[in-house]
Amino acid sequence: MHYNSTIILEAWEQGIAKNAMLRAGVSLLNELNKRFPNSQSLIVGGTVRCIIMGLPINDVDIATSIDINLIQKEFKTVDIGKSKSFNIVAVQYMGFVFEVAQFREDVY
């Protein structure tokens, strides 16, 4: 199936309208960009795929250039085990938990 930018934008807008978690994730994304204006943060992963394909959204993941330790100082976070060693932190925001991962490059 071929997707053009208009179809993707419409799917994105419908996803935000229908899903409270996605709306909260966008709000968190905006808050990250506001508090850290020289950074970049993006919604990534399965969320984007689900929006485009019209599937249910079960989680919203964010990738960022912001140091995870700074995020922990600015937001309420919860322990998710060993993920911090991979520069991932779980942020509690607007009644949801979002995994926020610092940009990284996997080298094999």
Backbone atoms as SQL, in Angstrom:
CREATE TABLE atoms (id INTEGER PRIMARY KEY, chain TEXT, resi INTEGER, resn TEXT, atom TEXT, x REAL, y REAL, z REAL);
INSERT INTO atoms VALUES
  (1, 'A', 1, 'MET', 'N', 0.841, -1.176, 0.000),
  (2, 'A', 1, 'MET', 'CA', 0.000, 0.000, 0.000),
  (3, 'A', 1, 'MET', 'C', 0.884, 1.237, 0.000),
  (4, 'A', 2, 'HIS', 'N', 0.502, 2.225, -0.759),
  (5, 'A', 2, 'HIS', 'CA', 1.261, 3.470, -0.867),
  (6, 'A', 2, 'HIS', 'C', 0.603, 4.543, 0.006),
  (7, 'A', 3, 'TYR', 'N', 1.409, 5.220, 0.795),
  (8, 'A', 3, 'TYR', 'CA', 0.906, 6.290, 1.656),
  (9, 'A', 3, 'TYR', 'C', 1.522, 7.610, 1.226),
  (10, 'A', 4, 'ASN', 'N', 0.696, 8.614, 1.011),
  (11, 'A', 4, 'ASN', 'CA', 1.241, 9.937, 0.739),
  (12, 'A', 4, 'ASN', 'C', 1.117, 10.788, 1.996),
  (13, 'A', 5, 'SER', 'N', 1.711, 11.966, 1.994),
  (14, 'A', 5, 'SER', 'CA', 1.760, 12.804, 3.186),
  (15, 'A', 5, 'SER', 'C', 0.370, 13.237, 3.655),
  (16, 'A', 6, 'THR', 'N', -0.567, 13.401, 2.739),
  (17, 'A', 6, 'THR', 'CA', -1.925, 13.790, 3.129),
  (18, 'A', 6, 'THR', 'C', -2.596, 12.678, 3.913),
  (19, 'A', 7, 'ILE', 'N', -2.451, 11.444, 3.466),
  (20, 'A', 7, 'ILE', 'CA', -3.033, 10.292, 4.164),
  (21, 'A', 7, 'ILE', 'C', -2.407, 10.147, 5.548),
  (22, 'A', 8, 'ILE', 'N', -1.095, 10.315, 5.628),
  (23, 'A', 8, 'ILE', 'CA', -0.402, 10.188, 6.913),
  (24, 'A', 8, 'ILE', 'C', -0.838, 11.288, 7.869),
  (25, 'A', 9, 'LEU', 'N', -0.942, 12.513, 7.398),
  (26, 'A', 9, 'LEU', 'CA', -1.375, 13.626, 8.248),
  (27, 'A', 9, 'LEU', 'C', -2.803, 13.404, 8.747),
  (28, 'A', 10, 'GLU', 'N', -3.690, 12.946, 7.878),
  (29, 'A', 10, 'GLU', 'CA', -5.069, 12.658, 8.290),
  (30, 'A', 10, 'GLU', 'C', -5.097, 11.551, 9.341),
  (31, 'A', 11, 'ALA', 'N', -4.307, 10.510, 9.153),
  (32, 'A', 11, 'ALA', 'CA', -4.243, 9.412, 10.121),
  (33, 'A', 11, 'ALA', 'C', -3.709, 9.913, 11.460),
  (34, 'A', 12, 'TRP', 'N', -2.707, 10.765, 11.421),
  (35, 'A', 12, 'TRP', 'CA', -2.138, 11.353, 12.638),
  (36, 'A', 12, 'TRP', 'C', -3.200, 12.150, 13.388),
  (37, 'A', 13, 'GLU', 'N', -3.919, 13.016, 12.695),
  (38, 'A', 13, 'GLU', 'CA', -4.946, 13.843, 13.322),
  (39, 'A', 13, 'GLU', 'C', -6.073, 12.985, 13.897),
  (40, 'A', 14, 'GLN', 'N', -6.464, 11.938, 13.194),
  (41, 'A', 14, 'GLN', 'CA', -7.493, 11.029, 13.699),
  (42, 'A', 14, 'GLN', 'C', -6.991, 10.276, 14.930),
  (43, 'A', 15, 'GLY', 'N', -5.732, 9.859, 14.914),
  (44, 'A', 15, 'GLY', 'CA', -5.155, 9.162, 16.063),
  (45, 'A', 15, 'GLY', 'C', -5.152, 10.037, 17.300),
  (46, 'A', 16, 'ILE', 'N', -4.778, 11.294, 17.148),
  (47, 'A', 16, 'ILE', 'CA', -4.770, 12.222, 18.278),
  (48, 'A', 16, 'ILE', 'C', -6.196, 12.444, 18.791),
  (49, 'A', 17, 'ALA', 'N', -7.148, 12.584, 17.878),
  (50, 'A', 17, 'ALA', 'CA', -8.533, 12.837, 18.273),
  (51, 'A', 17, 'ALA', 'C', -9.122, 11.652, 19.043),
  (52, 'A', 18, 'LYS', 'N', -8.734, 10.433, 18.679),
  (53, 'A', 18, 'LYS', 'CA', -9.341, 9.229, 19.251),
  (54, 'A', 18, 'LYS', 'C', -8.614, 8.681, 20.471),
  (55, 'A', 19, 'ASN', 'N', -7.352, 9.049, 20.701),
  (56, 'A', 19, 'ASN', 'CA', -6.554, 8.344, 21.691),
  (57, 'A', 19, 'ASN', 'C', -5.974, 9.302, 22.732),
  (58, 'A', 20, 'ALA', 'N', -6.445, 9.172, 23.977),
  (59, 'A', 20, 'ALA', 'CA', -5.991, 10.051, 25.066),
  (60, 'A', 20, 'ALA', 'C', -4.499, 9.864, 25.349),
  (61, 'A', 21, 'MET', 'N', -3.996, 8.639, 25.219),
  (62, 'A', 21, 'MET', 'CA', -2.572, 8.405, 25.463),
  (63, 'A', 21, 'MET', 'C', -1.727, 9.145, 24.432),
  (64, 'A', 22, 'LEU', 'N', -2.148, 9.101, 23.186),
  (65, 'A', 22, 'LEU', 'CA', -1.399, 9.804, 22.149),
  (66, 'A', 22, 'LEU', 'C', -1.447, 11.316, 22.385),
  (67, 'A', 23, 'ARG', 'N', -2.608, 11.841, 22.767),
  (68, 'A', 23, 'ARG', 'CA', -2.693, 13.272, 23.073),
  (69, 'A', 23, 'ARG', 'C', -1.741, 13.635, 24.206),
  (70, 'A', 24, 'ALA', 'N', -1.695, 12.809, 25.253),
  (71, 'A', 24, 'ALA', 'CA', -0.781, 13.057, 26.374),
  (72, 'A', 24, 'ALA', 'C', 0.672, 12.949, 25.916),
  (73, 'A', 25, 'GLY', 'N', 0.967, 11.994, 25.037),
  (74, 'A', 25, 'GLY', 'CA', 2.320, 11.844, 24.509),
  (75, 'A', 25, 'GLY', 'C', 2.760, 13.058, 23.715),
  (76, 'A', 26, 'VAL', 'N', 1.852, 13.605, 22.916),
  (77, 'A', 26, 'VAL', 'CA', 2.154, 14.822, 22.161),
  (78, 'A', 26, 'VAL', 'C', 2.376, 15.981, 23.127),
  (79, 'A', 27, 'SER', 'N', 1.573, 16.041, 24.185),
  (80, 'A', 27, 'SER', 'CA', 1.744, 17.084, 25.193),
  (81, 'A', 27, 'SER', 'C', 3.112, 16.960, 25.873),
  (82, 'A', 28, 'LEU', 'N', 3.515, 15.728, 26.208),
  (83, 'A', 28, 'LEU', 'CA', 4.843, 15.501, 26.802),
  (84, 'A', 28, 'LEU', 'C', 5.930, 15.908, 25.820),
  (85, 'A', 29, 'LEU', 'N', 5.779, 15.532, 24.585),
  (86, 'A', 29, 'LEU', 'CA', 6.749, 15.903, 23.554),
  (87, 'A', 29, 'LEU', 'C', 6.891, 17.424, 23.475),
  (88, 'A', 30, 'ASN', 'N', 5.773, 18.127, 23.479),
  (89, 'A', 30, 'ASN', 'CA', 5.808, 19.585, 23.443),
  (90, 'A', 30, 'ASN', 'C', 6.466, 20.153, 24.690),
  (91, 'A', 31, 'GLU', 'N', 6.196, 19.553, 25.845),
  (92, 'A', 31, 'GLU', 'CA', 6.793, 20.010, 27.097),
  (93, 'A', 31, 'GLU', 'C', 8.308, 19.795, 27.090),
  (94, 'A', 32, 'LEU', 'N', 8.760, 18.657, 26.584),
  (95, 'A', 32, 'LEU', 'CA', 10.205, 18.409, 26.468),
  (96, 'A', 32, 'LEU', 'C', 10.855, 19.473, 25.581),
  (97, 'A', 33, 'ASN', 'N', 10.241, 19.732, 24.435),
  (98, 'A', 33, 'ASN', 'CA', 10.807, 20.717, 23.507),
  (99, 'A', 33, 'ASN', 'C', 10.776, 22.125, 24.090),
  (100, 'A', 34, 'LYS', 'N', 9.780, 22.420, 24.927),
  (101, 'A', 34, 'LYS', 'CA', 9.687, 23.731, 25.568),
  (102, 'A', 34, 'LYS', 'C', 10.755, 23.884, 26.655),
  (103, 'A', 35, 'ARG', 'N', 10.910, 22.862, 27.504),
  (104, 'A', 35, 'ARG', 'CA', 11.872, 22.948, 28.618),
  (105, 'A', 35, 'ARG', 'C', 13.319, 22.843, 28.143),
  (106, 'A', 36, 'PHE', 'N', 13.527, 22.191, 27.029),
  (107, 'A', 36, 'PHE', 'CA', 14.874, 21.999, 26.487),
  (108, 'A', 36, 'PHE', 'C', 14.868, 22.462, 25.026),
  (109, 'A', 37, 'PRO', 'N', 14.856, 23.788, 24.804),
  (110, 'A', 37, 'PRO', 'CA', 14.640, 24.321, 23.455),
  (111, 'A', 37, 'PRO', 'C', 15.726, 23.979, 22.427),
  (112, 'A', 38, 'ASN', 'N', 16.906, 23.624, 22.852),
  (113, 'A', 38, 'ASN', 'CA', 17.966, 23.284, 21.901),
  (114, 'A', 38, 'ASN', 'C', 18.058, 21.784, 21.667),
  (115, 'A', 39, 'SER', 'N', 17.009, 21.073, 22.019),
  (116, 'A', 39, 'SER', 'CA', 16.991, 19.620, 21.877),
  (117, 'A', 39, 'SER', 'C', 16.021, 19.212, 20.772),
  (118, 'A', 40, 'GLN', 'N', 15.988, 17.915, 20.538),
  (119, 'A', 40, 'GLN', 'CA', 15.034, 17.361, 19.587),
  (120, 'A', 40, 'GLN', 'C', 14.388, 16.153, 20.232),
  (121, 'A', 41, 'SER', 'N', 13.073, 16.060, 20.173),
  (122, 'A', 41, 'SER', 'CA', 12.335, 14.919, 20.691),
  (123, 'A', 41, 'SER', 'C', 11.277, 14.525, 19.676),
  (124, 'A', 42, 'LEU', 'N', 11.101, 13.213, 19.499),
  (125, 'A', 42, 'LEU', 'CA', 10.195, 12.699, 18.471),
  (126, 'A', 42, 'LEU', 'C', 9.394, 11.514, 18.994),
  (127, 'A', 43, 'ILE', 'N', 8.167, 11.355, 18.550),
  (128, 'A', 43, 'ILE', 'CA', 7.414, 10.134, 18.798),
  (129, 'A', 43, 'ILE', 'C', 7.890, 9.124, 17.770),
  (130, 'A', 44, 'VAL', 'N', 8.209, 7.919, 18.238),
  (131, 'A', 44, 'VAL', 'CA', 8.859, 6.935, 17.367),
  (132, 'A', 44, 'VAL', 'C', 8.232, 5.542, 17.532),
  (133, 'A', 45, 'GLY', 'N', 8.689, 4.639, 16.700),
  (134, 'A', 45, 'GLY', 'CA', 8.401, 3.220, 16.875),
  (135, 'A', 45, 'GLY', 'C', 7.013, 2.798, 16.434),
  (136, 'A', 46, 'GLY', 'N', 6.488, 1.836, 17.179),
  (137, 'A', 46, 'GLY', 'CA', 5.215, 1.222, 16.844),
  (138, 'A', 46, 'GLY', 'C', 4.055, 2.191, 16.812),
  (139, 'A', 47, 'THR', 'N', 4.145, 3.250, 17.587),
  (140, 'A', 47, 'THR', 'CA', 3.073, 4.257, 17.593),
  (141, 'A', 47, 'THR', 'C', 2.868, 4.811, 16.191),
  (142, 'A', 48, 'VAL', 'N', 3.944, 5.161, 15.546),
  (143, 'A', 48, 'VAL', 'CA', 3.866, 5.752, 14.203),
  (144, 'A', 48, 'VAL', 'C', 3.278, 4.736, 13.227),
  (145, 'A', 49, 'ARG', 'N', 3.742, 3.506, 13.303),
  (146, 'A', 49, 'ARG', 'CA', 3.226, 2.444, 12.422),
  (147, 'A', 49, 'ARG', 'C', 1.722, 2.246, 12.646),
  (148, 'A', 50, 'CYS', 'N', 1.320, 2.184, 13.915),
  (149, 'A', 50, 'CYS', 'CA', -0.096, 1.961, 14.227),
  (150, 'A', 50, 'CYS', 'C', -0.969, 3.104, 13.719),
  (151, 'A', 51, 'ILE', 'N', -0.497, 4.325, 13.854),
  (152, 'A', 51, 'ILE', 'CA', -1.261, 5.473, 13.362),
  (153, 'A', 51, 'ILE', 'C', -1.461, 5.365, 11.853),
  (154, 'A', 52, 'ILE', 'N', -0.398, 5.101, 11.138),
  (155, 'A', 52, 'ILE', 'CA', -0.468, 5.041, 9.677),
  (156, 'A', 52, 'ILE', 'C', -1.369, 3.898, 9.220),
  (157, 'A', 53, 'MET', 'N', -1.311, 2.766, 9.928),
  (158, 'A', 53, 'MET', 'CA', -2.085, 1.595, 9.518),
  (159, 'A', 53, 'MET', 'C', -3.490, 1.558, 10.133),
  (160, 'A', 54, 'GLY', 'N', -3.822, 2.545, 10.983),
  (161, 'A', 54, 'GLY', 'CA', -5.140, 2.576, 11.589),
  (162, 'A', 54, 'GLY', 'C', -5.346, 1.528, 12.668),
  (163, 'A', 55, 'LEU', 'N', -4.261, 1.076, 13.281),
  (164, 'A', 55, 'LEU', 'CA', -4.327, 0.063, 14.339),
  (165, 'A', 55, 'LEU', 'C', -4.429, 0.729, 15.704),
  (166, 'A', 56, 'PRO', 'N', -4.885, -0.006, 16.718),
  (167, 'A', 56, 'PRO', 'CA', -4.940, 0.561, 18.067),
  (168, 'A', 56, 'PRO', 'C', -3.542, 0.934, 18.570),
  (169, 'A', 57, 'ILE', 'N', -3.484, 2.020, 19.329),
  (170, 'A', 57, 'ILE', 'CA', -2.218, 2.488, 19.903),
  (171, 'A', 57, 'ILE', 'C', -2.166, 2.014, 21.350),
  (172, 'A', 58, 'ASN', 'N', -1.148, 1.216, 21.676),
  (173, 'A', 58, 'ASN', 'CA', -1.028, 0.658, 23.022),
  (174, 'A', 58, 'ASN', 'C', 0.018, 1.350, 23.869),
  (175, 'A', 59, 'ASP', 'N', 0.952, 2.031, 23.232),
  (176, 'A', 59, 'ASP', 'CA', 1.972, 2.781, 23.959),
  (177, 'A', 59, 'ASP', 'C', 2.515, 3.867, 23.053),
  (178, 'A', 60, 'VAL', 'N', 3.157, 4.845, 23.680),
  (179, 'A', 60, 'VAL', 'CA', 3.754, 5.947, 22.929),
  (180, 'A', 60, 'VAL', 'C', 5.194, 6.079, 23.416),
  (181, 'A', 61, 'ASP', 'N', 6.131, 5.854, 22.519),
  (182, 'A', 61, 'ASP', 'CA', 7.547, 5.958, 22.846),
  (183, 'A', 61, 'ASP', 'C', 8.115, 7.238, 22.254),
  (184, 'A', 62, 'ILE', 'N', 9.056, 7.814, 22.994),
  (185, 'A', 62, 'ILE', 'CA', 9.682, 9.063, 22.577),
  (186, 'A', 62, 'ILE', 'C', 11.190, 8.867, 22.546),
  (187, 'A', 63, 'ALA', 'N', 11.824, 9.349, 21.491),
  (188, 'A', 63, 'ALA', 'CA', 13.283, 9.390, 21.400),
  (189, 'A', 63, 'ALA', 'C', 13.701, 10.853, 21.485),
  (190, 'A', 64, 'THR', 'N', 14.833, 11.099, 22.158),
  (191, 'A', 64, 'THR', 'CA', 15.234, 12.486, 22.396),
  (192, 'A', 64, 'THR', 'C', 16.747, 12.645, 22.422),
  (193, 'A', 65, 'SER', 'N', 17.173, 13.874, 22.201),
  (194, 'A', 65, 'SER', 'CA', 18.587, 14.214, 22.355),
  (195, 'A', 65, 'SER', 'C', 18.896, 14.655, 23.786),
  (196, 'A', 66, 'ILE', 'N', 17.870, 14.764, 24.631),
  (197, 'A', 66, 'ILE', 'CA', 18.032, 15.246, 26.005),
  (198, 'A', 66, 'ILE', 'C', 18.653, 14.154, 26.874),
  (199, 'A', 67, 'ASP', 'N', 19.603, 14.533, 27.715),
  (200, 'A', 67, 'ASP', 'CA', 20.213, 13.596, 28.648),
  (201, 'A', 67, 'ASP', 'C', 19.134, 13.047, 29.588),
  (202, 'A', 68, 'ILE', 'N', 19.109, 11.744, 29.763),
  (203, 'A', 68, 'ILE', 'CA', 18.096, 11.082, 30.587),
  (204, 'A', 68, 'ILE', 'C', 18.118, 11.597, 32.027),
  (205, 'A', 69, 'ASN', 'N', 19.291, 11.914, 32.538),
  (206, 'A', 69, 'ASN', 'CA', 19.391, 12.429, 33.903),
  (207, 'A', 69, 'ASN', 'C', 18.673, 13.774, 34.049),
  (208, 'A', 70, 'LEU', 'N', 18.717, 14.600, 33.017),
  (209, 'A', 70, 'LEU', 'CA', 17.991, 15.872, 33.043),
  (210, 'A', 70, 'LEU', 'C', 16.480, 15.639, 33.036),
  (211, 'A', 71, 'ILE', 'N', 16.045, 14.660, 32.266),
  (212, 'A', 71, 'ILE', 'CA', 14.623, 14.333, 32.225),
  (213, 'A', 71, 'ILE', 'C', 14.148, 13.879, 33.602),
  (214, 'A', 72, 'GLN', 'N', 14.967, 13.071, 34.274),
  (215, 'A', 72, 'GLN', 'CA', 14.594, 12.596, 35.608),
  (216, 'A', 72, 'GLN', 'C', 14.491, 13.739, 36.610),
  (217, 'A', 73, 'LYS', 'N', 15.256, 14.789, 36.418),
  (218, 'A', 73, 'LYS', 'CA', 15.185, 15.947, 37.312),
  (219, 'A', 73, 'LYS', 'C', 13.940, 16.790, 37.057),
  (220, 'A', 74, 'GLU', 'N', 13.443, 16.774, 35.824),
  (221, 'A', 74, 'GLU', 'CA', 12.333, 17.637, 35.430),
  (222, 'A', 74, 'GLU', 'C', 10.958, 16.971, 35.527),
  (223, 'A', 75, 'PHE', 'N', 10.907, 15.640, 35.461),
  (224, 'A', 75, 'PHE', 'CA', 9.630, 14.927, 35.395),
  (225, 'A', 75, 'PHE', 'C', 9.599, 13.790, 36.413),
  (226, 'A', 76, 'LYS', 'N', 8.395, 13.388, 36.784),
  (227, 'A', 76, 'LYS', 'CA', 8.233, 12.225, 37.645),
  (228, 'A', 76, 'LYS', 'C', 8.512, 10.982, 36.815),
  (229, 'A', 77, 'THR', 'N', 9.401, 10.141, 37.308),
  (230, 'A', 77, 'THR', 'CA', 9.767, 8.934, 36.579),
  (231, 'A', 77, 'THR', 'C', 9.538, 7.714, 37.457),
  (232, 'A', 78, 'VAL', 'N', 9.438, 6.558, 36.823),
  (233, 'A', 78, 'VAL', 'CA', 9.291, 5.295, 37.528),
  (234, 'A', 78, 'VAL', 'C', 10.403, 4.358, 37.099),
  (235, 'A', 79, 'ASP', 'N', 10.771, 3.473, 37.993),
  (236, 'A', 79, 'ASP', 'CA', 11.840, 2.520, 37.716),
  (237, 'A', 79, 'ASP', 'C', 11.335, 1.445, 36.760),
  (238, 'A', 80, 'ILE', 'N', 12.090, 1.204, 35.703),
  (239, 'A', 80, 'ILE', 'CA', 11.736, 0.144, 34.758),
  (240, 'A', 80, 'ILE', 'C', 12.888, -0.844, 34.628),
  (241, 'A', 81, 'GLY', 'N', 13.589, -1.041, 35.718),
  (242, 'A', 81, 'GLY', 'CA', 14.651, -2.040, 35.732),
  (243, 'A', 81, 'GLY', 'C', 15.939, -1.549, 35.115),
  (244, 'A', 82, 'LYS', 'N', 16.533, -2.387, 34.305),
  (245, 'A', 82, 'LYS', 'CA', 17.854, -2.104, 33.741),
  (246, 'A', 82, 'LYS', 'C', 17.819, -1.126, 32.570),
  (247, 'A', 83, 'SER', 'N', 16.664, -0.626, 32.219),
  (248, 'A', 83, 'SER', 'CA', 16.552, 0.233, 31.037),
  (249, 'A', 83, 'SER', 'C', 17.383, 1.501, 31.134),
  (250, 'A', 84, 'LYS', 'N', 17.599, 2.013, 32.355),
  (251, 'A', 84, 'LYS', 'CA', 18.389, 3.237, 32.487),
  (252, 'A', 84, 'LYS', 'C', 19.798, 3.027, 31.936),
  (253, 'A', 85, 'SER', 'N', 20.320, 1.811, 32.034),
  (254, 'A', 85, 'SER', 'CA', 21.646, 1.553, 31.478),
  (255, 'A', 85, 'SER', 'C', 21.635, 1.661, 29.947),
  (256, 'A', 86, 'PHE', 'N', 20.447, 1.615, 29.337),
  (257, 'A', 86, 'PHE', 'CA', 20.302, 1.810, 27.898),
  (258, 'A', 86, 'PHE', 'C', 19.819, 3.227, 27.584),
  (259, 'A', 87, 'ASN', 'N', 19.888, 4.124, 28.607),
  (260, 'A', 87, 'ASN', 'CA', 19.439, 5.513, 28.475),
  (261, 'A', 87, 'ASN', 'C', 17.951, 5.607, 28.132),
  (262, 'A', 88, 'ILE', 'N', 17.156, 4.792, 28.843),
  (263, 'A', 88, 'ILE', 'CA', 15.708, 4.833, 28.724),
  (264, 'A', 88, 'ILE', 'C', 15.143, 5.105, 30.104),
  (265, 'A', 89, 'VAL', 'N', 14.170, 6.001, 30.177),
  (266, 'A', 89, 'VAL', 'CA', 13.514, 6.316, 31.440),
  (267, 'A', 89, 'VAL', 'C', 12.006, 6.324, 31.197),
  (268, 'A', 90, 'ALA', 'N', 11.241, 5.891, 32.196),
  (269, 'A', 90, 'ALA', 'CA', 9.778, 5.899, 32.098),
  (270, 'A', 90, 'ALA', 'C', 9.260, 7.142, 32.803),
  (271, 'A', 91, 'VAL', 'N', 8.594, 7.998, 32.060),
  (272, 'A', 91, 'VAL', 'CA', 8.074, 9.258, 32.583),
  (273, 'A', 91, 'VAL', 'C', 6.571, 9.118, 32.822),
  (274, 'A', 92, 'GLN', 'N', 6.137, 9.453, 34.050),
  (275, 'A', 92, 'GLN', 'CA', 4.709, 9.508, 34.344),
  (276, 'A', 92, 'GLN', 'C', 4.215, 10.904, 33.984),
  (277, 'A', 93, 'TYR', 'N', 3.201, 10.954, 33.130),
  (278, 'A', 93, 'TYR', 'CA', 2.730, 12.250, 32.650),
  (279, 'A', 93, 'TYR', 'C', 1.261, 12.130, 32.261),
  (280, 'A', 94, 'MET', 'N', 0.439, 12.982, 32.814),
  (281, 'A', 94, 'MET', 'CA', -0.995, 13.031, 32.518),
  (282, 'A', 94, 'MET', 'C', -1.679, 11.672, 32.662),
  (283, 'A', 95, 'GLY', 'N', -1.260, 10.903, 33.658),
  (284, 'A', 95, 'GLY', 'CA', -1.899, 9.621, 33.935),
  (285, 'A', 95, 'GLY', 'C', -1.393, 8.454, 33.113),
  (286, 'A', 96, 'PHE', 'N', -0.372, 8.660, 32.315),
  (287, 'A', 96, 'PHE', 'CA', 0.199, 7.606, 31.485),
  (288, 'A', 96, 'PHE', 'C', 1.688, 7.488, 31.774),
  (289, 'A', 97, 'VAL', 'N', 2.277, 6.372, 31.374),
  (290, 'A', 97, 'VAL', 'CA', 3.724, 6.179, 31.484),
  (291, 'A', 97, 'VAL', 'C', 4.287, 6.075, 30.070),
  (292, 'A', 98, 'PHE', 'N', 5.305, 6.887, 29.806),
  (293, 'A', 98, 'PHE', 'CA', 5.939, 6.929, 28.492),
  (294, 'A', 98, 'PHE', 'C', 7.406, 6.558, 28.610),
  (295, 'A', 99, 'GLU', 'N', 7.872, 5.657, 27.769),
  (296, 'A', 99, 'GLU', 'CA', 9.299, 5.370, 27.721),
  (297, 'A', 99, 'GLU', 'C', 9.963, 6.439, 26.863),
  (298, 'A', 100, 'VAL', 'N', 10.957, 7.090, 27.457),
  (299, 'A', 100, 'VAL', 'CA', 11.714, 8.127, 26.759),
  (300, 'A', 100, 'VAL', 'C', 13.149, 7.637, 26.648),
  (301, 'A', 101, 'ALA', 'N', 13.620, 7.499, 25.432),
  (302, 'A', 101, 'ALA', 'CA', 14.963, 6.969, 25.177),
  (303, 'A', 101, 'ALA', 'C', 15.839, 8.053, 24.576),
  (304, 'A', 102, 'GLN', 'N', 17.052, 8.118, 25.072),
  (305, 'A', 102, 'GLN', 'CA', 18.018, 9.058, 24.501),
  (306, 'A', 102, 'GLN', 'C', 18.496, 8.497, 23.168),
  (307, 'A', 103, 'PHE', 'N', 18.660, 9.386, 22.177),
  (308, 'A', 103, 'PHE', 'CA', 19.174, 8.948, 20.878),
  (309, 'A', 103, 'PHE', 'C', 20.443, 8.139, 21.080),
  (310, 'A', 104, 'ARG', 'N', 20.576, 7.103, 20.299),
  (311, 'A', 104, 'ARG', 'CA', 21.795, 6.298, 20.362),
  (312, 'A', 104, 'ARG', 'C', 22.023, 5.665, 18.990),
  (313, 'A', 105, 'GLU', 'N', 23.230, 5.229, 18.822),
  (314, 'A', 105, 'GLU', 'CA', 23.577, 4.529, 17.598),
  (315, 'A', 105, 'GLU', 'C', 23.984, 3.129, 17.987),
  (316, 'A', 106, 'ASP', 'N', 23.295, 2.138, 17.418),
  (317, 'A', 106, 'ASP', 'CA', 23.657, 0.755, 17.682),
  (318, 'A', 106, 'ASP', 'C', 24.784, 0.360, 16.739),
  (319, 'A', 107, 'VAL', 'N', 25.841, -0.193, 17.314),
  (320, 'A', 107, 'VAL', 'CA', 26.989, -0.612, 16.533),
  (321, 'A', 107, 'VAL', 'C', 27.155, -2.114, 16.700),
  (322, 'A', 108, 'TYR', 'N', 27.284, -2.815, 15.592),
  (323, 'A', 108, 'TYR', 'CA', 27.418, -4.276, 15.636),
  (324, 'A', 108, 'TYR', 'C', 28.800, -4.677, 15.179);
